[in-house]
Amino acid sequence: MAEEDKSAKSLEDFVTEHYNRQKEDGKMDATEEIDDKRALDFFSRAMSESRRMNSEVAKSEQKLAKLHAELGKDKVDAWQREHAAEVLTPEQLRHMGLQPASS
């Protein structure tokens, strides 16, 4: 969890630094109605959502690891490939590194 907090903090620092740099460099003109409070509120919500999504990814990875342990990685991988072949286009399969099954 400490690693997740560290990456969330570095993401927050990155976003804030680039926002401030754009503001200082005049890349946001006076017609843009972005005040500091609105920007801070936006960043706060974005960081909160990012942390929530990271938590969901971690839970999903734990569930997948549990399935691998219970059923075997090869069997779960085969099911995932079969499902992907049914719902993805050949282009999407190639993009994901999965080859469409030859007929």
Residue frames as a rotation matrix with the C-alpha (Angstrom) as fourth column:
MET 1
0.570 0.821 0.000 0.00
0.821 -0.570 0.000 0.00
0.000 0.000 -1.000 0.00
ALA 2
0.315 -0.535 -0.784 2.94
0.235 -0.757 0.610 2.34
-0.920 -0.376 -0.113 0.69
GLU 3
-0.726 -0.578 0.372 4.10
0.457 -0.002 0.889 1.91
-0.513 0.816 0.266 -2.92
GLU 4
-0.070 0.805 0.589 0.59
0.960 -0.106 0.259 2.84
0.271 0.583 -0.766 -4.13
ASP 5
0.728 0.303 -0.615 0.64
0.541 -0.805 0.244 5.97
-0.421 -0.510 -0.750 -1.94
LYS 6
-0.176 -0.904 -0.389 4.08
0.227 -0.422 0.878 6.87
-0.958 0.066 0.280 -3.29
SER 7
-0.743 -0.097 0.663 3.00
0.661 0.052 0.749 6.54
-0.107 0.994 0.025 -6.94
ALA 8
0.362 0.916 0.175 -0.22
0.913 -0.386 0.131 8.48
0.187 0.112 -0.976 -6.28
LYS 9
0.560 -0.230 -0.796 1.82
0.333 -0.817 0.471 11.26
-0.759 -0.528 -0.381 -4.67
SER 10
-0.566 -0.823 -0.045 4.30
0.266 -0.234 0.935 11.36
-0.780 0.517 0.352 -7.56
LEU 11
-0.391 0.524 0.757 1.39
0.897 0.033 0.440 11.49
0.206 0.851 -0.483 -10.04
GLU 12
0.675 0.654 -0.341 -0.15
0.727 -0.669 0.156 14.34
-0.126 -0.353 -0.927 -8.07
ASP 13
0.145 -0.726 -0.672 3.19
0.203 -0.643 0.739 16.17
-0.968 -0.243 0.054 -8.04
PHE 14
-0.705 -0.422 0.570 3.62
0.587 0.103 0.803 15.61
-0.397 0.901 0.175 -11.78
VAL 15
0.033 0.826 0.562 0.16
0.948 -0.204 0.243 16.97
0.315 0.525 -0.791 -12.65
THR 16
0.754 0.261 -0.603 0.46
0.532 -0.781 0.328 19.93
-0.385 -0.568 -0.727 -10.31
GLU 17
-0.173 -0.921 -0.350 3.95
0.300 -0.388 0.871 20.80
-0.938 0.045 0.344 -11.57
HIS 18
-0.722 -0.107 0.684 2.84
0.688 0.004 0.726 20.77
-0.080 0.994 0.070 -15.21
TYR 19
0.407 0.900 0.155 -0.30
0.887 -0.430 0.166 22.78
0.216 0.070 -0.974 -14.46
ASN 20
0.630 -0.216 -0.746 1.76
0.337 -0.790 0.512 25.43
-0.700 -0.574 -0.425 -12.67
ARG 21
-0.492 -0.867 0.076 4.39
0.403 -0.150 0.903 25.46
-0.771 0.475 0.423 -15.43
GLN 22
-0.367 0.434 0.823 1.74
0.898 -0.064 0.435 26.01
0.241 0.899 -0.366 -18.12
LYS 23
0.709 0.655 -0.262 0.22
0.705 -0.671 0.230 28.78
-0.025 -0.348 -0.937 -16.04
GLU 24
0.327 -0.684 -0.652 3.61
0.230 -0.611 0.757 30.49
-0.917 -0.398 -0.042 -15.52
ASP 25
-0.669 -0.636 0.385 4.59
0.480 0.026 0.877 30.09
-0.568 0.771 0.288 -19.19
GLY 26
-0.493 0.551 -0.673 1.38
-0.559 -0.794 -0.241 31.87
-0.667 0.257 0.699 -20.21
LYS 27
-0.984 0.122 -0.131 0.02
-0.024 0.636 0.771 28.83
0.178 0.762 -0.623 -22.01
MET 28
-0.188 0.960 -0.207 -3.31
0.982 0.182 -0.048 29.46
-0.008 -0.212 -0.977 -20.31
ASP 29
-0.710 -0.111 0.695 -4.60
0.309 -0.937 0.165 32.82
0.633 0.332 0.699 -21.39
ALA 30
-0.959 0.270 0.083 -6.74
-0.225 -0.553 -0.802 35.20
-0.171 -0.788 0.592 -19.40
THR 31
-0.270 0.921 -0.281 -9.91
-0.872 -0.110 0.477 34.08
0.409 0.374 0.833 -21.14
GLU 32
-0.238 0.147 -0.960 -9.66
0.164 0.980 0.109 30.68
0.957 -0.131 -0.257 -19.50
GLU 33
0.228 0.449 0.864 -11.69
-0.759 -0.474 0.446 30.76
0.610 -0.758 0.233 -16.35
ILE 34
0.453 -0.187 -0.872 -9.60
0.446 0.894 0.040 28.33
0.772 -0.407 0.489 -14.35
ASP 35
0.428 -0.330 0.841 -8.93
-0.736 -0.667 0.114 29.62
0.524 -0.668 -0.528 -10.89
ASP 36
-0.589 -0.807 -0.026 -6.67
-0.621 0.473 -0.625 27.89
0.517 -0.352 -0.780 -8.38
LYS 37
-0.415 0.490 0.767 -9.55
-0.700 0.367 -0.613 26.59
-0.581 -0.791 0.190 -6.26
ARG 38
0.679 0.694 -0.239 -11.27
-0.673 0.458 -0.581 24.95
-0.293 0.556 0.778 -9.23
ALA 39
0.217 -0.690 -0.691 -7.98
-0.638 0.435 -0.635 23.47
0.738 0.579 -0.346 -10.38
LEU 40
-0.729 -0.495 0.473 -7.24
-0.670 0.373 -0.642 22.15
0.141 -0.785 -0.604 -6.88
ASP 41
0.036 0.841 0.539 -10.74
-0.710 0.401 -0.578 20.64
-0.703 -0.362 0.612 -6.66
PHE 42
0.728 0.198 -0.656 -10.26
-0.661 0.455 -0.596 18.99
0.181 0.868 0.462 -10.05
PHE 43
-0.221 -0.906 -0.362 -6.85
-0.622 0.417 -0.663 17.59
0.751 0.079 -0.656 -9.11
SER 44
-0.607 0.042 0.794 -8.22
-0.744 0.320 -0.586 16.35
-0.279 -0.946 -0.163 -5.81
ARG 45
0.476 0.851 0.222 -11.07
-0.649 0.510 -0.564 14.49
-0.594 0.124 0.795 -7.51
ALA 46
0.603 -0.308 -0.736 -8.74
-0.618 0.403 -0.675 13.13
0.505 0.862 0.053 -10.19
MET 47
-0.520 -0.851 0.068 -6.25
-0.675 0.360 -0.644 11.85
0.524 -0.381 -0.762 -7.62
SER 48
-0.311 0.512 0.801 -9.04
-0.736 0.404 -0.543 10.31
-0.601 -0.758 0.252 -5.56
GLU 49
0.756 0.620 -0.211 -10.38
-0.593 0.510 -0.624 8.52
-0.279 0.596 0.753 -8.63
SER 50
0.206 -0.779 -0.593 -6.88
-0.665 0.333 -0.669 7.39
0.718 0.532 -0.449 -9.58
ARG 51
-0.697 -0.439 0.568 -6.39
-0.717 0.403 -0.569 5.88
0.021 -0.803 -0.595 -6.11
ARG 52
0.151 0.841 0.519 -9.79
-0.667 0.474 -0.574 4.17
-0.729 -0.259 0.633 -6.35
MET 53
0.776 0.117 -0.620 -8.93
-0.602 0.431 -0.672 2.73
0.189 0.895 0.405 -9.75
ASN 54
-0.274 -0.942 -0.194 -5.54
-0.720 0.334 -0.608 1.52
0.638 -0.027 -0.770 -8.48
SER 55
-0.523 0.171 0.835 -7.34
-0.712 0.450 -0.538 -0.22
-0.468 -0.876 -0.114 -5.63
GLU 56
0.594 0.803 0.047 -9.76
-0.601 0.481 -0.638 -1.89
-0.535 0.351 0.768 -8.07
VAL 57
0.439 -0.532 -0.724 -6.85
-0.666 0.348 -0.660 -3.06
0.603 0.772 -0.202 -10.23
ALA 58
-0.624 -0.701 0.345 -5.13
-0.738 0.385 -0.554 -4.55
0.256 -0.600 -0.758 -7.17
LYS 59
-0.118 0.670 0.733 -8.34
-0.645 0.510 -0.570 -6.38
-0.755 -0.540 0.372 -6.20
SER 60
0.784 0.414 -0.463 -8.73
-0.613 0.394 -0.685 -7.70
-0.101 0.821 0.562 -9.74
GLU 61
0.007 -0.880 -0.474 -5.13
-0.712 0.329 -0.621 -8.93
0.702 0.342 -0.624 -9.77
GLN 62
-0.646 -0.180 0.741 -5.69
-0.722 0.458 -0.519 -10.70
-0.246 -0.871 -0.426 -6.43
LYS 63
0.369 0.866 0.339 -8.81
-0.593 0.500 -0.631 -12.41
-0.716 0.032 0.698 -7.78
LEU 64
0.688 -0.174 -0.704 -6.93
-0.629 0.340 -0.699 -13.52
0.361 0.924 0.125 -10.90
ALA 65
-0.438 -0.898 0.039 -4.06
-0.760 0.347 -0.549 -14.88
0.480 -0.270 -0.835 -8.80
LYS 66
-0.350 0.407 0.844 -6.59
-0.673 0.517 -0.529 -16.81
-0.651 -0.753 0.093 -6.71
LEU 67
0.748 0.642 -0.170 -8.16
-0.553 0.460 -0.695 -18.29
-0.367 0.614 0.699 -9.87
HIS 68
0.252 -0.754 -0.607 -4.71
-0.716 0.276 -0.641 -19.25
0.651 0.597 -0.470 -11.14
ALA 69
-0.670 -0.527 0.523 -3.98
-0.741 0.428 -0.517 -20.99
0.049 -0.734 -0.677 -7.83
GLU 70
-0.106 0.739 0.665 -7.34
-0.570 0.503 -0.650 -22.81
-0.815 -0.448 0.368 -7.74
LEU 71
0.780 0.603 0.166 -7.79
-0.167 0.457 -0.874 -23.77
-0.603 0.654 0.457 -11.40
GLY 72
0.047 -0.845 0.532 -4.35
0.754 0.380 0.536 -23.44
-0.655 0.376 0.655 -12.93
LYS 73
-0.208 -0.232 -0.950 -2.89
-0.222 -0.935 0.277 -20.58
-0.953 0.269 0.143 -14.92
ASP 74
-0.974 -0.223 0.028 -3.01
-0.032 0.260 0.965 -22.46
-0.222 0.939 -0.260 -18.23
LYS 75
-0.427 0.888 0.169 -6.74
0.904 0.424 0.054 -23.20
-0.024 0.176 -0.984 -17.92
VAL 76
0.279 0.519 -0.808 -7.62
0.519 -0.789 -0.328 -19.60
-0.808 -0.328 -0.490 -16.96
ASP 77
-0.486 -0.542 -0.685 -5.44
-0.305 -0.630 0.715 -18.23
-0.819 0.556 0.141 -19.77
ALA 78
-0.931 0.187 0.314 -7.16
0.365 0.526 0.768 -20.54
-0.022 0.830 -0.558 -22.28
TRP 79
0.002 0.988 -0.152 -10.59
0.963 -0.043 -0.265 -19.34
-0.269 -0.146 -0.952 -21.10
GLN 80
0.137 -0.007 -0.990 -9.49
0.109 -0.994 0.022 -15.71
-0.984 -0.111 -0.136 -21.42
ARG 81
-0.835 -0.483 -0.265 -8.17
-0.227 -0.137 0.964 -16.30
-0.502 0.865 0.005 -24.95
GLU 82
-0.666 0.662 0.344 -11.42
0.745 0.565 0.355 -18.07
0.041 0.493 -0.869 -25.91
HIS 83
0.266 0.784 -0.561 -13.51
0.768 -0.524 -0.368 -15.20
-0.583 -0.333 -0.741 -24.52
ALA 84
-0.202 -0.429 -0.880 -11.32
-0.164 -0.872 0.462 -12.59
-0.966 0.238 0.106 -26.23
ALA 85
-0.966 -0.182 0.182 -11.72
0.124 0.290 0.949 -14.41
-0.226 0.940 -0.257 -29.56
GLU 86
-0.300 0.938 0.171 -15.50
0.954 0.295 0.059 -14.22
0.005 0.181 -0.984 -29.16
VAL 87
0.562 0.636 -0.529 -15.75
0.710 -0.699 -0.086 -10.52
-0.424 -0.327 -0.845 -28.27
LEU 88
0.095 -0.613 -0.784 -12.78
-0.132 -0.789 0.601 -8.75
-0.987 0.046 -0.156 -29.89
THR 89
0.922 0.116 -0.370 -12.05
-0.366 -0.060 -0.929 -7.95
-0.130 0.991 -0.013 -33.50
PRO 90
0.694 -0.716 0.076 -8.99
0.701 0.648 -0.298 -9.52
0.164 0.261 0.951 -35.16
GLU 91
0.167 -0.628 0.760 -7.29
0.124 -0.751 -0.648 -6.11
0.978 0.203 -0.048 -35.02
GLN 92
0.530 0.086 0.844 -7.94
-0.761 -0.390 0.518 -5.83
0.374 -0.917 -0.141 -31.27
LEU 93
0.975 -0.186 0.125 -6.61
0.115 0.894 0.432 -9.35
-0.192 -0.407 0.893 -30.75
ARG 94
0.403 -0.873 0.276 -3.40
0.703 0.101 -0.704 -8.49
0.586 0.478 0.654 -32.60
HIS 95
0.214 -0.277 0.937 -3.06
-0.324 -0.925 -0.199 -5.27
0.921 -0.261 -0.288 -30.62
MET 96
0.681 0.125 0.721 -3.31
-0.732 0.095 0.675 -7.24
0.016 -0.988 0.157 -27.38
GLY 97
-0.408 -0.913 0.008 -0.73
-0.912 0.407 0.054 -9.76
-0.052 0.015 -0.999 -28.57
LEU 98
-0.172 0.444 0.879 -3.33
-0.113 0.878 -0.466 -12.48
-0.979 -0.179 -0.100 -29.12
GLN 99
-0.911 -0.130 -0.391 -3.58
-0.399 0.035 0.916 -14.05
-0.106 0.991 -0.083 -32.53
PRO 100
0.112 0.993 -0.037 -7.04
-0.958 0.098 -0.269 -14.76
-0.263 0.065 0.962 -33.87
ALA 101
-0.120 -0.091 0.989 -7.71
-0.123 0.989 0.076 -18.49
-0.985 -0.112 -0.130 -34.10
SER 102
-0.742 -0.171 -0.648 -7.15
-0.649 -0.058 0.759 -19.74
-0.167 0.984 -0.068 -37.63
SER 103
0.266 0.959 0.098 -10.17
-0.839 0.280 -0.467 -21.33
-0.475 0.042 0.879 -39.29
